[in-house]
Amino acid sequence: MWDGQERRSQQPYCRGHLEFSNTLVRIEERLIAVDRRINGTIDDVKHHIENSRPRNIALIGALLTIVIFLINFSYGLGQNQKQIAVNTIKLEKSK
């Protein structure tokens, strides 16, 4: 039963167990750091989305204005060419 050594004189844990527990602690620290980075990034994205809404509305308004301008310009150009064609025909008939 007793091999001649007292338990109090031995180390409480083996070297492999200590290395394993140290590795687990380092993994836990890295996971916590990654979690903080991810949560910080998500918070930054939320902040960016909340603050970019007025800018997006302004961009959509500007694009819509440009589209309406192009439609009106093409309509006016078509009407102008139509009037020129009518006037040219009248001018040809009067000669």
Backbone as a printed PyTorch tensor [residue, N CA C, xyz], in Angstrom:
tensor([[[   0.7980,   -1.1800,    0.0000],
         [   0.0000,    0.0000,    0.0000],
         [   0.8520,    1.2590,    0.0000]],

        [[   1.7250,    1.3360,    0.9000],
         [   2.5350,    2.5450,    0.9880],
         [   3.8630,    2.2870,    0.3350]],

        [[   4.2390,    3.1550,   -0.6710],
         [   5.4630,    2.9030,   -1.4170],
         [   6.6550,    3.6720,   -0.8530]],

        [[   6.5220,    4.3060,    0.2580],
         [   7.6370,    4.9760,    0.9030],
         [   7.6910,    6.4710,    0.6690]],

        [[   6.7580,    7.0320,   -0.1000],
         [   6.7450,    8.4780,   -0.3280],
         [   5.4510,    9.0510,    0.2060]],

        [[   5.5770,   10.1930,    0.7850],
         [   4.3750,   10.8570,    1.2770],
         [   3.7170,   11.6310,    0.1450]],

        [[   2.4280,   11.7010,    0.2160],
         [   1.6920,   12.4400,   -0.8050],
         [   1.9560,   13.9290,   -0.6980]],

        [[   2.2390,   14.4310,    0.5040],
         [   2.4700,   15.8620,    0.6790],
         [   3.7460,   16.3140,   -0.0150]],

        [[   4.6880,   15.4460,   -0.2320],
         [   5.9440,   15.8310,   -0.8640],
         [   5.8390,   15.8380,   -2.3870]],

        [[   4.7840,   15.2740,   -2.9460],
         [   4.6230,   15.2340,   -4.3970],
         [   3.9110,   16.4920,   -4.8770]],

        [[   4.1150,   16.8150,   -6.1640],
         [   3.3930,   17.9390,   -6.7500],
         [   1.9170,   17.5790,   -6.8420]],

        [[   1.0310,   18.5790,   -6.6370],
         [  -0.3960,   18.2610,   -6.6250],
         [  -0.9330,   17.8370,   -7.9990]],

        [[  -0.3140,   18.3200,   -9.0830],
         [  -0.7870,   17.9830,  -10.4240],
         [   0.3990,   17.5540,  -11.2650]],

        [[   0.1330,   16.7600,  -12.2380],
         [   1.2160,   16.3580,  -13.1410],
         [   1.4960,   17.4850,  -14.1330]],

        [[   2.6450,   17.4430,  -14.7580],
         [   3.0740,   18.4940,  -15.6830],
         [   2.1220,   18.5880,  -16.8830]],

        [[   1.6760,   17.4780,  -17.3980],
         [   0.7500,   17.4820,  -18.5310],
         [  -0.5600,   18.1700,  -18.1960]],

        [[  -1.0550,   17.9450,  -16.9910],
         [  -2.3020,   18.5900,  -16.5730],
         [  -2.1170,   20.0980,  -16.4820]],

        [[  -0.9820,   20.5490,  -15.9540],
         [  -0.7210,   21.9870,  -15.8600],
         [  -0.6080,   22.6200,  -17.2440]],

        [[   0.0820,   21.9590,  -18.1740],
         [   0.1960,   22.4920,  -19.5330],
         [  -1.1730,   22.5500,  -20.2080]],

        [[  -1.9750,   21.5210,  -19.9950],
         [  -3.3160,   21.4960,  -20.5740],
         [  -4.1740,   22.6310,  -20.0240]],

        [[  -4.1210,   22.8510,  -18.7140],
         [  -4.9240,   23.9300,  -18.1220],
         [  -4.4170,   25.2940,  -18.5870]],

        [[  -3.0920,   25.4510,  -18.7510],
         [  -2.5600,   26.7150,  -19.2720],
         [  -3.0140,   26.9490,  -20.7100]],

        [[  -3.0330,   25.8930,  -21.5010],
         [  -3.5050,   26.0050,  -22.8810],
         [  -4.9760,   26.4090,  -22.9160]],

        [[  -5.7730,   25.8120,  -22.0540],
         [  -7.1950,   26.1800,  -21.9900],
         [  -7.3770,   27.6380,  -21.5920]],

        [[  -6.5660,   28.1140,  -20.6600],
         [  -6.6660,   29.5140,  -20.2370],
         [  -6.3150,   30.4350,  -21.3980]],

        [[  -5.2580,   30.1020,  -22.1600],
         [  -4.8860,   30.9340,  -23.3110],
         [  -5.9770,   30.9210,  -24.3780]],

        [[  -6.5640,   29.7570,  -24.6150],
         [  -7.6610,   29.6700,  -25.5900],
         [  -8.8380,   30.5260,  -25.1350]],

        [[  -9.1640,   30.4640,  -23.8560],
         [ -10.2700,   31.2630,  -23.3270],
         [  -9.9870,   32.7530,  -23.4830]],

        [[  -8.7530,   33.1780,  -23.1980],
         [  -8.4040,   34.5910,  -23.3480],
         [  -8.5340,   35.0370,  -24.8020]],

        [[  -8.0820,   34.1890,  -25.7210],
         [  -8.1880,   34.5390,  -27.1420],
         [  -9.6400,   34.6040,  -27.5910]],

        [[ -10.4620,   33.6820,  -27.1200],
         [ -11.8840,   33.7140,  -27.4760],
         [ -12.5620,   34.9680,  -26.9480]],

        [[ -12.2060,   35.3580,  -25.7390],
         [ -12.7750,   36.5860,  -25.1750],
         [ -12.3470,   37.7880,  -26.0070]],

        [[ -11.0660,   37.8220,  -26.4290],
         [ -10.5840,   38.9320,  -27.2530],
         [ -11.2990,   38.9660,  -28.6010]],

        [[ -11.4910,   37.7990,  -29.2150],
         [ -12.1940,   37.7350,  -30.5020],
         [ -13.6450,   38.1650,  -30.3250]],

        [[ -14.2770,   37.7350,  -29.2470],
         [ -15.6600,   38.1140,  -28.9780],
         [ -15.7800,   39.6250,  -28.8240]],

        [[ -14.8400,   40.2230,  -28.1200],
         [ -14.8680,   41.6870,  -27.9650],
         [ -14.6900,   42.3750,  -29.3070]],

        [[ -13.7760,   41.8470,  -30.1370],
         [ -13.5600,   42.4420,  -31.4510],
         [ -14.8010,   42.3140,  -32.3210]],

        [[ -15.4250,   41.1300,  -32.3120],
         [ -16.6250,   40.9190,  -33.1280],
         [ -17.7540,   41.8130,  -32.6470]],

        [[ -17.9780,   41.8610,  -31.3470],
         [ -19.0480,   42.7090,  -30.8200],
         [ -18.7720,   44.1730,  -31.1070]],

        [[ -17.5110,   44.5860,  -31.0180],
         [ -17.1650,   45.9660,  -31.3490],
         [ -17.4340,   46.2670,  -32.8090]],

        [[ -17.1350,   45.3110,  -33.6820],
         [ -17.3750,   45.4980,  -35.1090],
         [ -18.8680,   45.5710,  -35.3970]],

        [[ -19.6390,   44.7140,  -34.7520],
         [ -21.0950,   44.7420,  -34.9470],
         [ -21.6650,   46.0740,  -34.4680]],

        [[ -21.1760,   46.5690,  -33.3370],
         [ -21.6350,   47.8690,  -32.8470],
         [ -21.2580,   48.9790,  -33.8210]],

        [[ -20.0520,   48.9100,  -34.4050],
         [ -19.6450,   49.9160,  -35.3870],
         [ -20.5440,   49.8770,  -36.6150]],

        [[ -20.8920,   48.6770,  -37.0630],
         [ -21.7680,   48.5450,  -38.2290],
         [ -23.1560,   49.1050,  -37.9120]],

        [[ -23.6750,   48.8000,  -36.7260],
         [ -24.9790,   49.3470,  -36.3330],
         [ -24.9400,   50.8690,  -36.3110]],

        [[ -23.8670,   51.4190,  -35.7540],
         [ -23.7210,   52.8750,  -35.6830],
         [ -23.6530,   53.4630,  -37.0960]],

        [[ -22.9140,   52.8080,  -37.9880],
         [ -22.7870,   53.2940,  -39.3630],
         [ -24.1310,   53.2510,  -40.0860]],

        [[ -24.8810,   52.1660,  -39.8790],
         [ -26.1840,   52.0460,  -40.5340],
         [ -27.1390,   53.1120,  -40.0170]],

        [[ -27.1290,   53.3350,  -38.7060],
         [ -28.0330,   54.3360,  -38.1390],
         [ -27.6780,   55.7340,  -38.6230]],

        [[ -26.4020,   56.0390,  -38.7800],
         [ -25.9950,   57.3770,  -39.1880],
         [ -26.0030,   57.5640,  -40.7000]],

        [[ -26.0650,   56.5010,  -41.4730],
         [ -26.0160,   56.6440,  -42.9240],
         [ -27.4060,   56.7520,  -43.5440]],

        [[ -28.4470,   56.6230,  -42.7640],
         [ -29.8020,   56.6860,  -43.3060],
         [ -30.0930,   58.0340,  -43.9770]],

        [[ -29.7880,   59.1850,  -43.3620],
         [ -30.0440,   60.4580,  -44.0560],
         [ -29.2340,   60.5990,  -45.3470]],

        [[ -27.9960,   60.1140,  -45.3190],
         [ -27.1700,   60.1830,  -46.5250],
         [ -27.7800,   59.3290,  -47.6280]],

        [[ -28.2660,   58.1470,  -47.2840],
         [ -28.8850,   57.2770,  -48.2880],
         [ -30.1500,   57.9030,  -48.8570]],

        [[ -30.9220,   58.5530,  -48.0170],
         [ -32.1350,   59.2300,  -48.4950],
         [ -31.7650,   60.3540,  -49.4550]],

        [[ -30.7060,   61.1000,  -49.1300],
         [ -30.2550,   62.1760,  -50.0140],
         [ -29.7710,   61.6200,  -51.3530]],

        [[ -29.0440,   60.5120,  -51.3270],
         [ -28.5740,   59.9040,  -52.5780],
         [ -29.7420,   59.4160,  -53.4310]],

        [[ -30.7130,   58.7860,  -52.8010],
         [ -31.8840,   58.3090,  -53.5450],
         [ -32.6460,   59.4900,  -54.1320]],

        [[ -32.7820,   60.5630,  -53.3630],
         [ -33.4530,   61.7560,  -53.8710],
         [ -32.7200,   62.3610,  -55.0540]],

        [[ -31.3900,   62.4190,  -54.9720],
         [ -30.6020,   62.9680,  -56.0810],
         [ -30.7330,   62.0940,  -57.3260]],

        [[ -30.6640,   60.7750,  -57.1460],
         [ -30.8060,   59.8800,  -58.2960],
         [ -32.1990,   59.9810,  -58.9150]],

        [[ -33.2120,   60.0780,  -58.0800],
         [ -34.5750,   60.2220,  -58.5840],
         [ -34.7290,   61.5360,  -59.3530]],

        [[ -34.1210,   62.5980,  -58.8470],
         [ -34.1660,   63.8890,  -59.5370],
         [ -33.4910,   63.8000,  -60.9000]],

        [[ -32.3520,   63.1150,  -60.9620],
         [ -31.6470,   62.9600,  -62.2420],
         [ -32.5000,   62.1650,  -63.2290]],

        [[ -33.1490,   61.1040,  -62.7630],
         [ -33.9980,   60.2940,  -63.6450],
         [ -35.1640,   61.1250,  -64.1690]],

        [[ -35.8080,   61.8830,  -63.2970],
         [ -36.9310,   62.7310,  -63.7280],
         [ -36.4510,   63.7790,  -64.7260]],

        [[ -35.2700,   64.3630,  -64.4780],
         [ -34.7160,   65.3480,  -65.4030],
         [ -34.4710,   64.7230,  -66.7750]],

        [[ -33.8930,   63.5310,  -66.8000],
         [ -33.6120,   62.8800,  -68.0850],
         [ -34.9020,   62.5580,  -68.8420]],

        [[ -35.9300,   62.1250,  -68.1250],
         [ -37.2140,   61.8400,  -68.7790],
         [ -37.8000,   63.1160,  -69.3690]],

        [[ -37.8050,   64.1940,  -68.5920],
         [ -38.3470,   65.4650,  -69.0840],
         [ -37.5140,   66.0090,  -70.2420]],

        [[ -36.1950,   65.8690,  -70.1540],
         [ -35.3240,   66.3570,  -71.2240],
         [ -35.5810,   65.5920,  -72.5200]],

        [[ -35.6970,   64.2680,  -72.4190],
         [ -35.9400,   63.4780,  -73.6350],
         [ -37.3300,   63.7730,  -74.2080]],

        [[ -38.3100,   63.9850,  -73.3550],
         [ -39.6530,   64.3370,  -73.8330],
         [ -39.6240,   65.6950,  -74.5370]],

        [[ -38.9550,   66.6590,  -73.9120],
         [ -38.8530,   67.9900,  -74.5260],
         [ -38.0860,   67.9550,  -75.8350]],

        [[ -37.0330,   67.1590,  -75.8990],
         [ -36.2610,   67.0420,  -77.1340],
         [ -37.1150,   66.4130,  -78.2340]],

        [[ -37.9000,   65.4010,  -77.8620],
         [ -38.7940,   64.7700,  -78.8420],
         [ -39.8470,   65.7450,  -79.3460]],

        [[ -40.4280,   66.5340,  -78.4470],
         [ -41.4260,   67.5320,  -78.8550],
         [ -40.7990,   68.5790,  -79.7720]],

        [[ -39.5720,   68.9640,  -79.4520],
         [ -38.8770,   69.9630,  -80.2610],
         [ -38.6130,   69.4190,  -81.6620]],

        [[ -38.1480,   68.1820,  -81.7530],
         [ -37.8890,   67.5890,  -83.0710],
         [ -39.1840,   67.4090,  -83.8570]],

        [[ -40.2680,   67.0840,  -83.1580],
         [ -41.5730,   66.9400,  -83.8120],
         [ -42.0210,   68.2860,  -84.3900]],

        [[ -41.8320,   69.3510,  -83.6180],
         [ -42.2230,   70.6850,  -84.0860],
         [ -41.3580,   71.1220,  -85.2620]],

        [[ -40.0700,   70.7860,  -85.2140],
         [ -39.1840,   71.1250,  -86.3320],
         [ -39.6310,   70.3930,  -87.5960]],

        [[ -40.0170,   69.1210,  -87.4380],
         [ -40.4810,   68.3550,  -88.6030],
         [ -41.7570,   68.9640,  -89.1790]],

        [[ -42.6880,   69.3660,  -88.3150],
         [ -43.9420,   69.9820,  -88.7770],
         [ -43.6380,   71.2950,  -89.4820]],

        [[ -42.7680,   72.1070,  -88.9030],
         [ -42.4340,   73.4000,  -89.5140],
         [ -41.6980,   73.2110,  -90.8430]],

        [[ -40.8630,   72.1800,  -90.9260],
         [ -40.1480,   71.9140,  -92.1820],
         [ -41.1370,   71.5270,  -93.2760]],

        [[ -42.1230,   70.7020,  -92.9280],
         [ -43.1390,   70.3090,  -93.9140],
         [ -43.9310,   71.5330,  -94.3740]],

        [[ -44.3170,   72.4050,  -93.4460],
         [ -45.0560,   73.6250,  -93.8100],
         [ -44.2080,   74.5240,  -94.6990]],

        [[ -42.9130,   74.6150,  -94.3860],
         [ -42.0150,   75.4500,  -95.1730],
         [ -41.8560,   74.8830,  -96.5820]],

        [[ -41.7910,   73.5640,  -96.6990],
         [ -41.6610,   72.9220,  -98.0070],
         [ -42.9270,   73.1520,  -98.8470]],

        [[ -44.0920,   73.1070,  -98.1940],
         [ -45.3480,   73.3030,  -98.9170],
         [ -45.4980,   74.7450,  -99.3840]],

        [[ -44.9960,   75.6730,  -98.6030],
         [ -45.1720,   77.0810,  -98.9570],
         [ -44.2440,   77.5090, -100.0910]],

        [[ -43.2520,   76.7610, -100.4090],
         [ -42.3400,   77.1260, -101.4980],
         [ -42.8830,   76.8410, -102.8430]]])
